[in-house]
Amino acid sequence: MSITQRLRVPPGLKVLVTGGAAGIGAAIAEGFLEAGARVYVCDIDAQALDGFRRRHPAALGATADVGREEAAAQAVHEAVRAMDGLDVLVNNAGIAGPTGGIDALATPDWERTVGTNLNSQFYFLRHAVPHLKRSAHSPHIVAMSSVAGRLGYPFRTPYAATKWAVVGLMKSLAAELGPEGVRVNAVLPGVVAGPRMDRVIAARAQALGLDEAAMRQQYLDRISLRRMVSAEDIAAMVLFLSTPAAANVTGQAISVDGNVEYL
């Protein structure tokens, strides 16, 4: 197989993307579909999911609250049944969580962030790994972390705590599942342009008593390349990790962030 052939996603690859109807998840799902993969998307937002499936009739999927194990188990079961197996799990679903000082955070907000960003990854792993072990196509798990999984993030402690935990989960699973041929990597997006980041910037500006434009510039000034990344940048990395070219890449926390220096 030539190098250029190794850089292609194998056609027919069976992929499950959580939180895949919008944002980074949608870009990942669309990328796999363009590459000829079979894709099952789950998302809590039924309207977003309907829109995604209208735009991409070849996509499979259903609504699911990833913070509930029974919903995760059902999503994995349906994906495996619909695609007759599973080769790649992209644990992408997540929320921004609350913004504020640690003494001002509400316990339900903390628990919801942990439930969506961390517990959901465990739920999907618990039910998907047995199927991945049976895959003959270099099975792979992508754990979506964040640049906040390698840097401290003042006033965003629930989010950062979950994203650091995701890296630890990935590192442990890479060692656990490697002998069975299952690769595990984490992708750490930086400041991703889009409506979600706009909301984060507005909330943090309010928490710090800053002008929103000044807060946005602060984010850019902390990036070596002085620009945000796109959802498509993240999708490109996920697709690369699912090609034969990445067959020996596992246990890695890979930042796609323009080199965020601090948060």
N, C-alpha and C positions, 0 to 999 in steps of 0.2 A: 504494500500500500504506500503510495507516494505521500509526501508531506501535505500537499494540498488536499488529497483525499482524506487524510487523517483529521483535517480541520473541518470536516463536514459532519453535521449531526446525522447519525444513521437513520435513514427513512424508516418510518414505522415505529420509532421509539415510543414507548408508552409512558406518558408523563402526567403526573398529578400536581396541580398548582393550587395551593391554598391562598385565599384572598386574591384570586386571579381575575376578577372582573374589572378592576380599575387600577390606575397608577402603575407601580412597578410590576405588580402581578400580571396585569393585562399585557404589558410590554413583553414580559417573559413568555406568557402563553402565546401571544401573537408571533413571537420569534420562532417558537417551536413549531407552530402551525405552518409558517412559511417554509420551514426546513423539511416539512413532510412528516412530522411526528404526529402521533395520535395524542390528543390533549383532553384531559378532564379538569374542569375548573370548578372549585367550590368557593362560595362567597356568602357572607351574611346579608348583603344588599341585593335583594331580589330584583329591583329595578335595574341596577348596574349589570347584574348577570344576564337579565333578559336582553339588554342592549348589546352586551358583548356577543351573545349567541346569535343575535340578528345580524351583527356585522361579520360573524364568523360561523356560518352554518355547520361547518365541519367539527366545531368544538362540542364536546360533551360537558355536562355539568349539572349542578344542583345547588340550592341554597343550603348553607350550613353555618351554625354558630360554632366556630372552632374552639371556643372556650368550654364546650360541653363534650365530655368524652363520648357519649352515645352518638352525638352528631358526627364526630370525627370518625368513629368506627363505621357508621353508616356510609359516610363519604368514601372511605377506603374500600368498603365492600362493593359499593356501586361502581366505583372507578375500575376496580379489578374485574368485575363482572362485565362491564361495558367494553373494556379494552382487552379482555382475556389475558390479564397479567399487569405487571407494573415494573418499569425499568428505572424511572427517575421520580423522586419525591422532592418537590420544591416547597419547603416550609416557609412560606412568604408572609402569611397573615400576621398583621400586627397593628397596633394603634399608637398614637403619639403619647397618650397618657396626659396627666395633669401637669401644669406649670406652676411652680411656687416653692417657697421655702419649706423645708422638711417639717417644720412645726405647724405649717398651715395646710398640709395635705390631708385630705379626708381618707379614712381607711378604705371605704368602698372604691375610691378611685385607684388607690394602690393595688387593691386586690383584683380589680378589673384589668389593670395593665399587666400584672403578673399572669393572670388567667389567659389573656389573649396572646401575649407575646412569648410566654415561656411554657405554660402548661399545655397550650395547644400543640406545641412542637412535640412534647412528650406523647400526647394522645395519638397524634398521627404516626409517630415513629413506632409506638407500641403495636399498632395495628398494621402498618405498612411493611415493617422490616421482614416479617416472614415471607411476604411476597417478593420483596427485593432479593432475598437470598436465593430465590428460585429463578431469578432472571439470568439469562445467558448473554446479556448485552451490557457488560461492565456497569452493573447497577450503581446508582449514585444518589446521594442525598445532598441537597443544598439547604443549609440552615441560614436563613436571612438574619443577619445581625445588623450592625450599624457602626459608623465611625465612633458612635457613643459606646461601642463595645471595646474600644481600646483607649479612650480618653475619658477623663472626668467631665461631667456635664452639669454644672451648677443650675439649680432650679428645675432640673429635669431628672431627678434621682430615680423615680420609678422606672422610667424608660431606660436609662443607662444601666440600672441594676439588671434588668431583664436581658439587655443586649450583651453585657459581659457574661451573663449566665449561659447564653446561647453559644458563645465561643467555647466555654468550658464543656458544655454538652457535646459539641462537635468534636473537640479534641479527644474526649473520652470514647466517643463512639467510633472514631476513626481507628483507634487502637483495638477496640472491641470487635468491630466488624471487618477489619482488614483481612484477617485470616480466611474469611468466607468470601472475599472478593468484592465486598461492598465498600465503595469510596464515600467519604464524608468530608465536605468542605463548608466553610462559612464565607459568605460574601458580605462585605461591610460597606454599604453605600455611604457616601458623604452627604453633602447638602444637595438634595435632589430638587430641581426646579419643579414647581407645580403648586396646585391649590393647598395641598397638605402643608408644604413648607411655608407658604404664605400665612397659614393659620398659626403655625409654630412661631414664626417671627413676630406676628402681631401679639400673641400671648406673652412672649418673653419680653417684648418691648414694654408692654403694660406692667409686667411684674417688676421690671427694673426702672420704670418711670422714664423711658426713653422714647424719642420719636421713632416711628416705625421705619422710616427711610434710613435713619442713623443705625438702627439695629440691623437692617439688611446689609448695610455697608460693613458693619463689624464682622458679620459672617463671611463676607467676601474677603476681607482683609486677613482672615485667619487661614485662607486657602492659598497654597503656594502658587497655583495657576490662576488665582483670582477669578475663578468662575465656578458656577454650580455645575453639577453633572446632570445628565438626563436619565429618565427611566430606561431609555434604549441603551445607554451605556451599561447599566446594570444587567439588562437582559443579555447583552452581547457576552458578558463574562459568564453568566449562567450557561448559555449555550456552548461556549467554548469548553467549560468544565464537563459538558456532556458529550464531547467528541472523543474519538480515539486519541487525538493529540494530547488529551489530559488523562490518559489511562493510568499514569503513575503519579497523579496529583491527588493527594488526600491528606487530611489533617491540617489543612491550611486555612488561615483567616486572611482573606484577600480583600484589601481595600480598593474601592473604586471611588475616589474622592478628590482627585486633583491634589492630594496631600494636604489634608486638613491638619494644621499644626497644633491647634488647641481649640477648645470650645468654650 
